[in-house]
Amino acid sequence: MAQENIPEDKDDIMSRIQQREVEQILLDKAFENAWYILSGQISFEELIGQSFSQDEQMIMAFDPDKGPKEQELRNMIKHWEDQEEYERCAKITTILHKMYPQTVNE
């Protein structure tokens, strides 16, 4: 008998929903942390200290040692567009163009 015909357990569905919610919270936190650093509001070291003092997990949308890749910046722009944070989009777009000049005429 095919596995497809077996209804999913409600607990399994709820755990998958909860997992997606946790993933979304972590993604939002990663983009928020990236925003604070890229906008110059806080240094990476200050952010680490703040995260540890508040007993939070430190998560970033890019590798702070290497700086954001082009696609990571594009992902941040898309995220902030979805949140209707257009000033943040503009700032990150400026950063994108400075770091990756080939993106200016796109």
C-alpha positions as CSV (number, residue, x, y, z in Angstrom):
1,M,0.0,0.0,0.0
2,A,1.3,3.4,-0.9
3,Q,2.4,5.8,1.9
4,E,0.6,8.6,0.1
5,N,-2.8,7.3,1.3
6,I,-2.0,7.5,5.0
7,P,-3.3,10.7,6.5
8,E,-0.8,12.8,8.4
9,D,-0.8,12.8,12.1
10,K,-2.0,16.1,13.5
11,D,1.0,16.3,15.8
12,D,3.3,15.9,12.8
13,I,1.5,18.8,11.0
14,M,1.7,21.0,14.1
15,S,5.4,20.3,14.6
16,R,6.1,21.2,10.9
17,I,4.1,24.4,11.3
18,Q,6.0,25.2,14.5
19,Q,9.3,24.4,12.7
20,R,8.4,26.8,9.9
21,E,7.5,29.5,12.4
22,V,10.9,29.1,14.2
23,E,12.7,29.2,10.9
24,Q,10.9,32.5,10.0
25,I,11.7,34.0,13.3
26,L,15.4,33.1,12.9
27,L,15.4,34.5,9.3
28,D,13.8,37.7,10.5
29,K,16.4,38.0,13.3
30,A,19.3,37.3,10.8
31,F,18.0,40.1,8.5
32,E,17.5,42.5,11.4
33,N,21.0,41.9,12.7
34,A,22.4,42.4,9.2
35,W,20.5,45.6,8.9
36,Y,21.9,47.0,12.1
37,I,25.5,46.2,11.0
38,L,25.1,47.4,7.3
39,S,23.4,50.6,8.4
40,G,26.2,51.4,10.8
41,Q,23.9,51.4,13.9
42,I,26.1,48.8,15.7
43,S,29.3,47.0,15.2
44,F,29.5,43.2,14.9
45,E,31.4,43.0,18.2
46,E,28.7,45.1,19.9
47,L,26.0,42.9,18.4
48,I,27.7,39.8,19.7
49,G,28.0,41.2,23.1
50,Q,24.4,42.4,23.1
51,S,23.1,38.9,22.0
52,F,25.1,37.1,24.7
53,S,24.0,39.5,27.4
54,Q,20.4,38.9,26.5
55,D,21.0,35.2,26.2
56,E,19.9,35.2,22.5
57,Q,21.2,33.2,19.6
58,M,23.5,35.2,17.4
59,I,22.5,34.8,13.7
60,M,23.5,36.8,10.7
61,A,22.3,36.9,7.1
62,F,25.9,37.0,5.9
63,D,29.4,36.1,7.0
64,P,30.6,39.2,8.8
65,D,34.3,38.3,8.1
66,K,33.7,38.3,4.4
67,G,30.9,40.8,4.1
68,P,27.7,40.3,2.3
69,K,27.6,38.5,-1.1
70,E,25.6,40.0,-3.9
71,Q,22.8,37.4,-3.6
72,E,22.7,38.0,0.2
73,L,22.1,41.7,-0.4
74,R,19.5,40.9,-2.9
75,N,17.8,38.6,-0.4
76,M,17.8,41.4,2.2
77,I,16.3,43.8,-0.3
78,K,13.5,41.3,-1.1
79,H,12.9,40.7,2.6
80,W,12.6,44.4,3.4
81,E,10.3,44.9,0.3
82,D,8.0,42.2,1.7
83,Q,8.0,44.0,5.0
84,E,7.3,47.3,3.2
85,E,10.5,48.8,4.7
86,Y,11.4,50.8,1.6
87,E,14.0,53.1,3.3
88,R,15.9,50.0,4.3
89,C,15.6,48.7,0.7
90,A,17.1,51.9,-0.6
91,K,20.0,51.8,1.8
92,I,20.8,48.2,1.1
93,T,20.5,48.9,-2.7
94,T,23.0,51.7,-2.3
95,I,25.3,49.2,-0.5
96,L,24.7,46.6,-3.2
97,H,25.7,49.1,-5.9
98,K,28.9,50.2,-4.0
99,M,30.0,46.7,-3.4
100,Y,29.0,45.3,-6.8
101,P,29.1,48.1,-9.3
102,Q,27.9,45.8,-12.1
103,T,24.5,45.9,-10.5
104,V,24.0,49.7,-11.0
105,N,22.5,49.4,-14.5
106,E,20.2,46.5,-13.8
